[in-house]
Amino acid sequence: MKPTTFHPLARLLHWLMAVLIVAMLLIGVSMVGDLSLRHPVMVELHKATGLALLALVLLRIALRLTLPHPPLPSDIPPLQRLAAGASHLLLYALMLAMPLLGWAMLSAGGYPRPLQLPAIAPHDLQLYAILRTAHGWAGYLLFATIVLHLGAALVHALVRRDGVLRSMWPGPVRRSE
């Protein structure tokens, strides 16, 4: 029998990562245009949070592949099912790509990496410029995908009232669910 809610650890990771990703997007946008004394602190915070998110997304992918999760309601049309699956794949791909692009960008630029991680790209300033642009555009795409994800969750909660949002909501699960 399929569960009606996600595993508590999956829900915890989802909401923890949601908060950290929104914080990362805000920090990333802020630090690009800020050359004040806060800038170095924001850069270090961005790097450390990016590394934490990389570890969390790897754990989240492992949980997603091993734990059972609730199916979408059976009355969802096939095209919407396809869109839901594609948008989740895109979210996971971007959550994985963003910190890897950041790590590669730091490597190519010759910048220090958190925890003295090894370089994953050669020191090359042209490559750095490409990776920096890719990291920025991937950030915009991640933001747009999150807005789409949030919109779909609100449709499930407020229009369809089908329990999809409740299945990922934090906190204890009532017996009737």
Long-range contacts (C-beta under 8 A, 24 or more apart in sequence): 2-68, 2-69, 2-70, 2-71, 3-68, 3-69, 3-70, 4-70, 4-163, 4-167, 4-173, 4-177, 5-70, 5-166, 5-167, 5-168, 5-173, 5-177, 6-67, 6-69, 6-70, 6-167, 6-168, 7-63, 7-67, 7-68, 7-69, 9-63, 9-67, 10-60, 10-63, 10-64, 10-67, 10-69, 10-168, 11-168, 11-169, 11-170, 12-170, 13-56, 13-59, 13-60, 13-63, 14-60, 14-168, 15-170, 16-56, 17-53, 17-56, 17-57, 17-60, 17-95, 20-49, 20-52, 20-53, 20-56, 21-53, 21-95, 21-142, 21-146, 22-146, 23-49, 24-49, 24-50, 24-53, 24-98, 25-139, 25-142, 25-143, 28-139, 29-139, 32-136, 46-102, 47-102, 47-106, 47-113, 47-114, 48-114, 50-98, 50-99, 50-102, 50-103, 50-114, 51-99, 51-103, 51-114, 51-115, 51-117, 53-95, 53-98, 53-99, 54-96, 54-99, 54-100, 54-103, 57-92, 57-95, 57-96, 57-99, 58-96, 60-92, 60-95, 61-92, 61-96, 64-92, 70-167, 72-164, 73-160, 73-162, 73-163, 73-164, 84-152, 87-145, 87-148, 87-149, 87-152, 90-141, 90-145, 91-142, 91-145, 91-146, 91-149, 94-138, 94-141, 94-142, 94-145, 95-142, 97-138, 98-135, 98-138, 98-139, 98-142, 101-131, 101-134, 101-135, 101-138, 102-135, 104-131, 105-131, 105-132, 105-135
